[in-house]
Amino acid sequence: MEQRKHWWNGKWGRLARKDIYLRTSGDQWYVEQRAGGSAGTSHFFEYDSEDAALNMIRALLNGPEDWRELSVRPPR
């Protein structure tokens, strides 16, 4: 699975941190919505197209949080 994009709400700490990831594998696209950092809880969404996954991400980013897109290392 290849990670394509990552957003973070800019907050530190298990209770405040939120992340959203866009990943792909073959023809499938995956969105992970995570709360609580690496040890937190995640919700996963699966899509057949990048556009559908990005529509979900736009909906998740809409709100009071100050989301930041973090850089992702290109695949080797």
PDB file of N, CA, C and O in Angstrom, chain B, residues numbered from 101:
ATOM      1  N   MET B 101       0.852  -1.171   0.000  1.00  0.00           N
ATOM      2  CA  MET B 101       0.000   0.000   0.000  1.00  0.00           C
ATOM      3  C   MET B 101       0.902   1.240   0.000  1.00  0.00           C
ATOM      4  O   MET B 101       1.887   1.300   0.735  1.00  0.00           O
ATOM      5  N   GLU B 102       0.560   2.203  -0.814  1.00  0.00           N
ATOM      6  CA  GLU B 102       1.347   3.427  -0.955  1.00  0.00           C
ATOM      7  C   GLU B 102       0.590   4.620  -0.367  1.00  0.00           C
ATOM      8  O   GLU B 102      -0.566   4.867  -0.710  1.00  0.00           O
ATOM      9  N   GLN B 103       1.254   5.345   0.514  1.00  0.00           N
ATOM     10  CA  GLN B 103       0.643   6.544   1.084  1.00  0.00           C
ATOM     11  C   GLN B 103       0.854   7.710   0.131  1.00  0.00           C
ATOM     12  O   GLN B 103       1.984   7.979  -0.278  1.00  0.00           O
ATOM     13  N   ARG B 104      -0.219   8.402  -0.227  1.00  0.00           N
ATOM     14  CA  ARG B 104      -0.141   9.505  -1.176  1.00  0.00           C
ATOM     15  C   ARG B 104      -0.196  10.872  -0.500  1.00  0.00           C
ATOM     16  O   ARG B 104       0.530  11.786  -0.892  1.00  0.00           O
ATOM     17  N   LYS B 105      -1.052  11.020   0.514  1.00  0.00           N
ATOM     18  CA  LYS B 105      -1.189  12.320   1.185  1.00  0.00           C
ATOM     19  C   LYS B 105      -1.467  12.104   2.671  1.00  0.00           C
ATOM     20  O   LYS B 105      -1.916  11.037   3.090  1.00  0.00           O
ATOM     21  N   HIS B 106      -1.186  13.153   3.457  1.00  0.00           N
ATOM     22  CA  HIS B 106      -1.379  13.098   4.900  1.00  0.00           C
ATOM     23  C   HIS B 106      -1.737  14.498   5.384  1.00  0.00           C
ATOM     24  O   HIS B 106      -1.057  15.472   5.059  1.00  0.00           O
ATOM     25  N   TRP B 107      -2.800  14.588   6.156  1.00  0.00           N
ATOM     26  CA  TRP B 107      -3.193  15.847   6.786  1.00  0.00           C
ATOM     27  C   TRP B 107      -3.185  15.665   8.291  1.00  0.00           C
ATOM     28  O   TRP B 107      -3.463  14.578   8.797  1.00  0.00           O
ATOM     29  N   TRP B 108      -2.866  16.737   9.003  1.00  0.00           N
ATOM     30  CA  TRP B 108      -2.785  16.732  10.472  1.00  0.00           C
ATOM     31  C   TRP B 108      -3.459  18.001  10.978  1.00  0.00           C
ATOM     32  O   TRP B 108      -3.358  19.056  10.352  1.00  0.00           O
ATOM     33  N   ASN B 109      -4.142  17.896  12.104  1.00  0.00           N
ATOM     34  CA  ASN B 109      -4.844  19.064  12.634  1.00  0.00           C
ATOM     35  C   ASN B 109      -3.936  20.018  13.410  1.00  0.00           C
ATOM     36  O   ASN B 109      -4.421  21.011  13.953  1.00  0.00           O
ATOM     37  N   GLY B 110      -2.643  19.746  13.474  1.00  0.00           N
ATOM     38  CA  GLY B 110      -1.700  20.674  14.096  1.00  0.00           C
ATOM     39  C   GLY B 110      -1.661  20.626  15.608  1.00  0.00           C
ATOM     40  O   GLY B 110      -1.022  21.468  16.238  1.00  0.00           O
ATOM     41  N   LYS B 111      -2.329  19.659  16.197  1.00  0.00           N
ATOM     42  CA  LYS B 111      -2.371  19.562  17.659  1.00  0.00           C
ATOM     43  C   LYS B 111      -1.584  18.354  18.133  1.00  0.00           C
ATOM     44  O   LYS B 111      -1.591  17.297  17.502  1.00  0.00           O
ATOM     45  N   TRP B 112      -0.911  18.532  19.251  1.00  0.00           N
ATOM     46  CA  TRP B 112      -0.116  17.465  19.853  1.00  0.00           C
ATOM     47  C   TRP B 112      -0.913  16.833  20.990  1.00  0.00           C
ATOM     48  O   TRP B 112      -1.793  17.465  21.573  1.00  0.00           O
ATOM     49  N   GLY B 113      -0.601  15.620  21.285  1.00  0.00           N
ATOM     50  CA  GLY B 113      -1.222  14.934  22.423  1.00  0.00           C
ATOM     51  C   GLY B 113      -2.253  13.931  21.985  1.00  0.00           C
ATOM     52  O   GLY B 113      -2.944  14.103  20.982  1.00  0.00           O
ATOM     53  N   ARG B 114      -2.334  12.896  22.754  1.00  0.00           N
ATOM     54  CA  ARG B 114      -3.219  11.775  22.425  1.00  0.00           C
ATOM     55  C   ARG B 114      -4.677  12.188  22.289  1.00  0.00           C
ATOM     56  O   ARG B 114      -5.390  11.661  21.436  1.00  0.00           O
ATOM     57  N   LEU B 115      -5.128  13.118  23.113  1.00  0.00           N
ATOM     58  CA  LEU B 115      -6.535  13.491  23.080  1.00  0.00           C
ATOM     59  C   LEU B 115      -6.881  14.477  21.975  1.00  0.00           C
ATOM     60  O   LEU B 115      -8.028  14.521  21.532  1.00  0.00           O
ATOM     61  N   ALA B 116      -5.921  15.266  21.522  1.00  0.00           N
ATOM     62  CA  ALA B 116      -6.220  16.331  20.571  1.00  0.00           C
ATOM     63  C   ALA B 116      -5.821  16.022  19.126  1.00  0.00           C
ATOM     64  O   ALA B 116      -6.417  16.571  18.199  1.00  0.00           O
ATOM     65  N   ARG B 117      -4.851  15.176  18.921  1.00  0.00           N
ATOM     66  CA  ARG B 117      -4.309  14.955  17.576  1.00  0.00           C
ATOM     67  C   ARG B 117      -5.281  14.190  16.689  1.00  0.00           C
ATOM     68  O   ARG B 117      -5.920  13.227  17.115  1.00  0.00           O
ATOM     69  N   LYS B 118      -5.375  14.652  15.426  1.00  0.00           N
ATOM     70  CA  LYS B 118      -6.171  13.964  14.407  1.00  0.00           C
ATOM     71  C   LYS B 118      -5.367  13.940  13.112  1.00  0.00           C
ATOM     72  O   LYS B 118      -4.671  14.901  12.784  1.00  0.00           O
ATOM     73  N   ASP B 119      -5.467  12.842  12.386  1.00  0.00           N
ATOM     74  CA  ASP B 119      -4.778  12.676  11.117  1.00  0.00           C
ATOM     75  C   ASP B 119      -5.732  12.082  10.091  1.00  0.00           C
ATOM     76  O   ASP B 119      -6.646  11.331  10.433  1.00  0.00           O
ATOM     77  N   ILE B 120      -5.505  12.432   8.828  1.00  0.00           N
ATOM     78  CA  ILE B 120      -6.233  11.840   7.713  1.00  0.00           C
ATOM     79  C   ILE B 120      -5.192  11.424   6.679  1.00  0.00           C
ATOM     80  O   ILE B 120      -4.302  12.202   6.336  1.00  0.00           O
ATOM     81  N   TYR B 121      -5.308  10.197   6.188  1.00  0.00           N
ATOM     82  CA  TYR B 121      -4.356   9.651   5.230  1.00  0.00           C
ATOM     83  C   TYR B 121      -5.086   9.226   3.962  1.00  0.00           C
ATOM     84  O   TYR B 121      -6.203   8.712   4.015  1.00  0.00           O
ATOM     85  N   LEU B 122      -4.440   9.449   2.825  1.00  0.00           N
ATOM     86  CA  LEU B 122      -4.904   8.938   1.548  1.00  0.00           C
ATOM     87  C   LEU B 122      -3.881   7.916   1.082  1.00  0.00           C
ATOM     88  O   LEU B 122      -2.694   8.219   0.963  1.00  0.00           O
ATOM     89  N   ARG B 123      -4.354   6.692   0.818  1.00  0.00           N
ATOM     90  CA  ARG B 123      -3.467   5.622   0.379  1.00  0.00           C
ATOM     91  C   ARG B 123      -4.073   4.919  -0.831  1.00  0.00           C
ATOM     92  O   ARG B 123      -5.276   4.996  -1.079  1.00  0.00           O
ATOM     93  N   THR B 124      -3.217   4.237  -1.570  1.00  0.00           N
ATOM     94  CA  THR B 124      -3.688   3.485  -2.726  1.00  0.00           C
ATOM     95  C   THR B 124      -2.983   2.134  -2.802  1.00  0.00           C
ATOM     96  O   THR B 124      -1.846   1.972  -2.359  1.00  0.00           O
ATOM     97  N   SER B 125      -3.690   1.187  -3.370  1.00  0.00           N
ATOM     98  CA  SER B 125      -3.135  -0.139  -3.634  1.00  0.00           C
ATOM     99  C   SER B 125      -3.854  -0.669  -4.868  1.00  0.00           C
ATOM    100  O   SER B 125      -5.056  -0.934  -4.834  1.00  0.00           O
ATOM    101  N   GLY B 126      -3.112  -0.820  -5.947  1.00  0.00           N
ATOM    102  CA  GLY B 126      -3.752  -1.252  -7.197  1.00  0.00           C
ATOM    103  C   GLY B 126      -4.751  -0.205  -7.651  1.00  0.00           C
ATOM    104  O   GLY B 126      -4.418   0.973  -7.778  1.00  0.00           O
ATOM    105  N   ASP B 127      -5.987  -0.645  -7.896  1.00  0.00           N
ATOM    106  CA  ASP B 127      -7.051   0.260  -8.333  1.00  0.00           C
ATOM    107  C   ASP B 127      -7.899   0.775  -7.181  1.00  0.00           C
ATOM    108  O   ASP B 127      -8.856   1.514  -7.410  1.00  0.00           O
ATOM    109  N   GLN B 128      -7.574   0.408  -5.961  1.00  0.00           N
ATOM    110  CA  GLN B 128      -8.365   0.815  -4.797  1.00  0.00           C
ATOM    111  C   GLN B 128      -7.723   2.012  -4.094  1.00  0.00           C
ATOM    112  O   GLN B 128      -6.501   2.152  -4.058  1.00  0.00           O
ATOM    113  N   TRP B 129      -8.578   2.865  -3.540  1.00  0.00           N
ATOM    114  CA  TRP B 129      -8.149   4.042  -2.785  1.00  0.00           C
ATOM    115  C   TRP B 129      -8.702   3.932  -1.378  1.00  0.00           C
ATOM    116  O   TRP B 129      -9.839   3.504  -1.179  1.00  0.00           O
ATOM    117  N   TYR B 130      -7.886   4.321  -0.398  1.00  0.00           N
ATOM    118  CA  TYR B 130      -8.254   4.186   1.010  1.00  0.00           C
ATOM    119  C   TYR B 130      -8.063   5.511   1.732  1.00  0.00           C
ATOM    120  O   TYR B 130      -7.074   6.214   1.525  1.00  0.00           O
ATOM    121  N   VAL B 131      -9.031   5.837   2.585  1.00  0.00           N
ATOM    122  CA  VAL B 131      -8.950   7.006   3.451  1.00  0.00           C
ATOM    123  C   VAL B 131      -8.963   6.483   4.881  1.00  0.00           C
ATOM    124  O   VAL B 131      -9.824   5.690   5.261  1.00  0.00           O
ATOM    125  N   GLU B 132      -7.994   6.941   5.666  1.00  0.00           N
ATOM    126  CA  GLU B 132      -7.963   6.609   7.096  1.00  0.00           C
ATOM    127  C   GLU B 132      -8.154   7.890   7.879  1.00  0.00           C
ATOM    128  O   GLU B 132      -7.419   8.860   7.691  1.00  0.00           O
ATOM    129  N   GLN B 133      -9.137   7.891   8.752  1.00  0.00           N
ATOM    130  CA  GLN B 133      -9.382   9.003   9.669  1.00  0.00           C
ATOM    131  C   GLN B 133      -8.974   8.517  11.059  1.00  0.00           C
ATOM    132  O   GLN B 133      -9.596   7.610  11.613  1.00  0.00           O
ATOM    133  N   ARG B 134      -7.924   9.127  11.619  1.00  0.00           N
ATOM    134  CA  ARG B 134      -7.369   8.655  12.894  1.00  0.00           C
ATOM    135  C   ARG B 134      -7.455   9.757  13.950  1.00  0.00           C
ATOM    136  O   ARG B 134      -7.166  10.920  13.672  1.00  0.00           O
ATOM    137  N   ALA B 135      -7.850   9.383  15.146  1.00  0.00           N
ATOM    138  CA  ALA B 135      -7.873  10.290  16.298  1.00  0.00           C
ATOM    139  C   ALA B 135      -6.996   9.698  17.385  1.00  0.00           C
ATOM    140  O   ALA B 135      -7.099   8.509  17.685  1.00  0.00           O
ATOM    141  N   GLY B 136      -6.130  10.518  17.982  1.00  0.00           N
ATOM    142  CA  GLY B 136      -5.331  10.061  19.106  1.00  0.00           C
ATOM    143  C   GLY B 136      -3.926   9.623  18.772  1.00  0.00           C
ATOM    144  O   GLY B 136      -3.299   8.932  19.574  1.00  0.00           O
ATOM    145  N   GLY B 137      -3.402  10.001  17.606  1.00  0.00           N
ATOM    146  CA  GLY B 137      -2.034   9.636  17.266  1.00  0.00           C
ATOM    147  C   GLY B 137      -1.904   8.174  16.892  1.00  0.00           C
ATOM    148  O   GLY B 137      -2.898   7.504  16.611  1.00  0.00           O
ATOM    149  N   SER B 138      -0.676   7.681  16.891  1.00  0.00           N
ATOM    150  CA  SER B 138      -0.419   6.316  16.415  1.00  0.00           C
ATOM    151  C   SER B 138      -1.099   5.246  17.260  1.00  0.00           C
ATOM    152  O   SER B 138      -1.379   4.155  16.763  1.00  0.00           O
ATOM    153  N   ALA B 139      -1.364   5.537  18.510  1.00  0.00           N
ATOM    154  CA  ALA B 139      -2.038   4.566  19.380  1.00  0.00           C
ATOM    155  C   ALA B 139      -3.541   4.816  19.447  1.00  0.00           C
ATOM    156  O   ALA B 139      -4.241   4.191  20.244  1.00  0.00           O
ATOM    157  N   GLY B 140      -4.038   5.727  18.616  1.00  0.00           N
ATOM    158  CA  GLY B 140      -5.446   6.105  18.648  1.00  0.00           C
ATOM    159  C   GLY B 140      -6.336   5.132  17.899  1.00  0.00           C
ATOM    160  O   GLY B 140      -5.946   4.005  17.594  1.00  0.00           O
ATOM    161  N   THR B 141      -7.543   5.599  17.612  1.00  0.00           N
ATOM    162  CA  THR B 141      -8.517   4.792  16.893  1.00  0.00           C
ATOM    163  C   THR B 141      -8.676   5.319  15.472  1.00  0.00           C
ATOM    164  O   THR B 141      -8.557   6.518  15.221  1.00  0.00           O
ATOM    165  N   SER B 142      -8.945   4.408  14.555  1.00  0.00           N
ATOM    166  CA  SER B 142      -9.063   4.769  13.144  1.00  0.00           C
ATOM    167  C   SER B 142     -10.369   4.275  12.565  1.00  0.00           C
ATOM    168  O   SER B 142     -10.924   3.257  12.981  1.00  0.00           O
ATOM    169  N   HIS B 143     -10.847   5.043  11.577  1.00  0.00           N
ATOM    170  CA  HIS B 143     -11.975   4.628  10.737  1.00  0.00           C
ATOM    171  C   HIS B 143     -11.424   4.570   9.322  1.00  0.00           C
ATOM    172  O   HIS B 143     -10.683   5.458   8.902  1.00  0.00           O
ATOM    173  N   PHE B 144     -11.788   3.522   8.584  1.00  0.00           N
ATOM    174  CA  PHE B 144     -11.271   3.313   7.241  1.00  0.00           C
ATOM    175  C   PHE B 144     -12.409   3.360   6.231  1.00  0.00           C
ATOM    176  O   PHE B 144     -13.512   2.876   6.484  1.00  0.00           O
ATOM    177  N   PHE B 145     -12.110   3.954   5.082  1.00  0.00           N
ATOM    178  CA  PHE B 145     -13.068   4.060   3.992  1.00  0.00           C
ATOM    179  C   PHE B 145     -12.364   3.592   2.717  1.00  0.00           C
ATOM    180  O   PHE B 145     -11.199   3.924   2.496  1.00  0.00           O
ATOM    181  N   GLU B 146     -13.061   2.827   1.881  1.00  0.00           N
ATOM    182  CA  GLU B 146     -12.471   2.272   0.662  1.00  0.00           C
ATOM    183  C   GLU B 146     -13.259   2.777  -0.542  1.00  0.00           C
ATOM    184  O   GLU B 146     -14.489   2.820  -0.522  1.00  0.00           O
ATOM    185  N   TYR B 147     -12.521   3.164  -1.604  1.00  0.00           N
ATOM    186  CA  TYR B 147     -13.144   3.737  -2.793  1.00  0.00           C
ATOM    187  C   TYR B 147     -12.548   3.141  -4.054  1.00  0.00           C
ATOM    188  O   TYR B 147     -11.417   2.655  -4.056  1.00  0.00           O
ATOM    189  N   ASP B 148     -13.331   3.185  -5.135  1.00  0.00           N
ATOM    190  CA  ASP B 148     -12.884   2.671  -6.435  1.00  0.00           C
ATOM    191  C   ASP B 148     -12.161   3.725  -7.260  1.00  0.00           C
ATOM    192  O   ASP B 148     -11.574   3.401  -8.292  1.00  0.00           O
ATOM    193  N   SER B 149     -12.194   4.999  -6.817  1.00  0.00           N
ATOM    194  CA  SER B 149     -11.518   6.045  -7.591  1.00  0.00           C
ATOM    195  C   SER B 149     -10.871   7.063  -6.654  1.00  0.00           C
ATOM    196  O   SER B 149     -11.291   7.247  -5.511  1.00  0.00           O
ATOM    197  N   GLU B 150      -9.840   7.712  -7.176  1.00  0.00           N
ATOM    198  CA  GLU B 150      -9.172   8.766  -6.409  1.00  0.00           C
ATOM    199  C   GLU B 150     -10.128   9.926  -6.156  1.00  0.00           C
ATOM    200  O   GLU B 150     -10.124  10.501  -5.068  1.00  0.00           O
ATOM    201  N   ASP B 151     -10.942  10.276  -7.141  1.00  0.00           N
ATOM    202  CA  ASP B 151     -11.888  11.387  -6.979  1.00  0.00           C
ATOM    203  C   ASP B 151     -12.860  11.132  -5.830  1.00  0.00           C
ATOM    204  O   ASP B 151     -13.137  12.032  -5.038  1.00  0.00           O
ATOM    205  N   ALA B 152     -13.372   9.925  -5.740  1.00  0.00           N
ATOM    206  CA  ALA B 152     -14.303   9.590  -4.657  1.00  0.00           C
ATOM    207  C   ALA B 152     -13.610   9.698  -3.295  1.00  0.00           C
ATOM    208  O   ALA B 152     -14.190  10.206  -2.335  1.00  0.00           O
ATOM    209  N   ALA B 153     -12.368   9.215  -3.221  1.00  0.00           N
ATOM    210  CA  ALA B 153     -11.616   9.298  -1.961  1.00  0.00           C
ATOM    211  C   ALA B 153     -11.345  10.754  -1.600  1.00  0.00           C
ATOM    212  O   ALA B 153     -11.471  11.133  -0.436  1.00  0.00           O
ATOM    213  N   LEU B 154     -10.973  11.573  -2.581  1.00  0.00           N
ATOM    214  CA  LEU B 154     -10.704  12.986  -2.306  1.00  0.00           C
ATOM    215  C   LEU B 154     -11.968  13.735  -1.902  1.00  0.00           C
ATOM    216  O   LEU B 154     -11.900  14.670  -1.104  1.00  0.00           O
ATOM    217  N   ASN B 155     -13.118  13.341  -2.438  1.00  0.00           N
ATOM    218  CA  ASN B 155     -14.381  13.955  -1.994  1.00  0.00           C
ATOM    219  C   ASN B 155     -14.622  13.684  -0.516  1.00  0.00           C
ATOM    220  O   ASN B 155     -15.053  14.574   0.218  1.00  0.00           O
ATOM    221  N   MET B 156     -14.346  12.462  -0.076  1.00  0.00           N
ATOM    222  CA  MET B 156     -14.492  12.127   1.347  1.00  0.00           C
ATOM    223  C   MET B 156     -13.520  12.938   2.183  1.00  0.00           C
ATOM    224  O   MET B 156     -13.888  13.438   3.246  1.00  0.00           O
ATOM    225  N   ILE B 157     -12.288  13.078   1.723  1.00  0.00           N
ATOM    226  CA  ILE B 157     -11.282  13.838   2.470  1.00  0.00           C
ATOM    227  C   ILE B 157     -11.702  15.293   2.587  1.00  0.00           C
ATOM    228  O   ILE B 157     -11.564  15.887   3.656  1.00  0.00           O
ATOM    229  N   ARG B 158     -12.215  15.883   1.504  1.00  0.00           N
ATOM    230  CA  ARG B 158     -12.688  17.276   1.571  1.00  0.00           C
ATOM    231  C   ARG B 158     -13.775  17.423   2.628  1.00  0.00           C
ATOM    232  O   ARG B 158     -13.794  18.408   3.366  1.00  0.00           O
ATOM    233  N   ALA B 159     -14.666  16.462   2.706  1.00  0.00           N
ATOM    234  CA  ALA B 159     -15.727  16.499   3.723  1.00  0.00           C
ATOM    235  C   ALA B 159     -15.140  16.387   5.125  1.00  0.00           C
ATOM    236  O   ALA B 159     -15.586  17.081   6.039  1.00  0.00           O
ATOM    237  N   LEU B 160     -14.144  15.517   5.304  1.00  0.00           N
ATOM    238  CA  LEU B 160     -13.529  15.351   6.617  1.00  0.00           C
ATOM    239  C   LEU B 160     -12.735  16.592   7.040  1.00  0.00           C
ATOM    240  O   LEU B 160     -12.677  16.915   8.227  1.00  0.00           O
ATOM    241  N   LEU B 161     -12.126  17.286   6.079  1.00  0.00           N
ATOM    242  CA  LEU B 161     -11.328  18.475   6.393  1.00  0.00           C
ATOM    243  C   LEU B 161     -12.186  19.698   6.654  1.00  0.00           C
ATOM    244  O   LEU B 161     -11.703  20.685   7.208  1.00  0.00           O
ATOM    245  N   ASN B 162     -13.442  19.646   6.267  1.00  0.00           N
ATOM    246  CA  ASN B 162     -14.344  20.776   6.455  1.00  0.00           C
ATOM    247  C   ASN B 162     -14.742  20.878   7.932  1.00  0.00           C
ATOM    248  O   ASN B 162     -15.301  19.935   8.492  1.00  0.00           O
ATOM    249  N   GLY B 163     -14.460  22.004   8.549  1.00  0.00           N
ATOM    250  CA  GLY B 163     -14.814  22.181   9.952  1.00  0.00           C
ATOM    251  C   GLY B 163     -13.856  23.117  10.643  1.00  0.00           C
ATOM    252  O   GLY B 163     -13.078  23.813   9.990  1.00  0.00           O
ATOM    253  N   PRO B 164     -13.907  23.139  11.974  1.00  0.00           N
ATOM    254  CA  PRO B 164     -13.144  24.129  12.741  1.00  0.00           C
ATOM    255  C   PRO B 164     -11.651  23.831  12.887  1.00  0.00           C
ATOM    256  O   PRO B 164     -10.902  24.709  13.316  1.00  0.00           O
ATOM    257  N   GLU B 165     -11.201  22.644  12.551  1.00  0.00           N
ATOM    258  CA  GLU B 165      -9.790  22.303  12.721  1.00  0.00           C
ATOM    259  C   GLU B 165      -8.924  23.092  11.738  1.00  0.00           C
ATOM    260  O   GLU B 165      -9.381  23.464  10.658  1.00  0.00           O
ATOM    261  N   ASP B 166      -7.681  23.341  12.117  1.00  0.00           N
ATOM    262  CA  ASP B 166      -6.703  24.013  11.262  1.00  0.00           C
ATOM    263  C   ASP B 166      -5.819  22.952  10.607  1.00  0.00           C
ATOM    264  O   ASP B 166      -4.681  22.742  11.026  1.00  0.00           O
ATOM    265  N   TRP B 167      -6.348  22.281   9.573  1.00  0.00           N
ATOM    266  CA  TRP B 167      -5.657  21.170   8.932  1.00  0.00           C
ATOM    267  C   TRP B 167      -4.454  21.633   8.139  1.00  0.00           C
ATOM    268  O   TRP B 167      -4.480  22.685   7.501  1.00  0.00           O
ATOM    269  N   ARG B 168      -3.391  20.830   8.187  1.00  0.00           N
ATOM    270  CA  ARG B 168      -2.160  21.072   7.433  1.00  0.00           C
ATOM    271  C   ARG B 168      -1.838  19.832   6.624  1.00  0.00           C
ATOM    272  O   ARG B 168      -1.898  18.714   7.136  1.00  0.00           O
ATOM    273  N   GLU B 169      -1.497  20.029   5.363  1.00  0.00           N
ATOM    274  CA  GLU B 169      -1.058  18.898   4.564  1.00  0.00           C
ATOM    275  C   GLU B 169       0.422  18.699   4.806  1.00  0.00           C
ATOM    276  O   GLU B 169       1.211  19.628   4.641  1.00  0.00           O
ATOM    277  N   LEU B 170       0.805  17.494   5.196  1.00  0.00           N
ATOM    278  CA  LEU B 170       2.194  17.161   5.436  1.00  0.00           C
ATOM    279  C   LEU B 170       2.773  16.509   4.197  1.00  0.00           C
ATOM    280  O   LEU B 170       2.062  15.840   3.447  1.00  0.00           O
ATOM    281  N   SER B 171       4.048  16.703   3.986  1.00  0.00           N
ATOM    282  CA  SER B 171       4.685  16.102   2.814  1.00  0.00           C
ATOM    283  C   SER B 171       4.814  14.598   3.020  1.00  0.00           C
ATOM    284  O   SER B 171       4.957  14.110   4.141  1.00  0.00           O
ATOM    285  N   VAL B 172       4.759  13.896   1.925  1.00  0.00           N
ATOM    286  CA  VAL B 172       4.904  12.434   1.922  1.00  0.00           C
ATOM    287  C   VAL B 172       6.124  12.116   1.072  1.00  0.00           C
ATOM    288  O   VAL B 172       6.277  12.652  -0.026  1.00  0.00           O
ATOM    289  N   ARG B 173       6.976  11.264   1.565  1.00  0.00           N
ATOM    290  CA  ARG B 173       8.164  10.863   0.798  1.00  0.00           C
ATOM    291  C   ARG B 173       7.760  10.108  -0.445  1.00  0.00           C
ATOM    292  O   ARG B 173       6.900   9.230  -0.381  1.00  0.00           O
ATOM    293  N   PRO B 174       8.365  10.433  -1.581  1.00  0.00           N
ATOM    294  CA  PRO B 174       8.023   9.688  -2.810  1.00  0.00           C
ATOM    295  C   PRO B 174       8.466   8.233  -2.685  1.00  0.00           C
ATOM    296  O   PRO B 174       9.440   7.927  -1.998  1.00  0.00           O
ATOM    297  N   PRO B 175       7.734   7.334  -3.361  1.00  0.00           N
ATOM    298  CA  PRO B 175       8.115   5.905  -3.301  1.00  0.00           C
ATOM    299  C   PRO B 175       9.483   5.691  -3.927  1.00  0.00           C
ATOM    300  O   PRO B 175       9.871   6.402  -4.854  1.00  0.00           O
ATOM    301  N   ARG B 176      10.201   4.718  -3.420  1.00  0.00           N
ATOM    302  CA  ARG B 176      11.541   4.396  -3.937  1.00  0.00           C
ATOM    303  C   ARG B 176      11.462   3.442  -5.095  1.00  0.00           C
ATOM    304  O   ARG B 176      12.491   3.063  -5.654  1.00  0.00           O
TER     305      ARG B 176
END
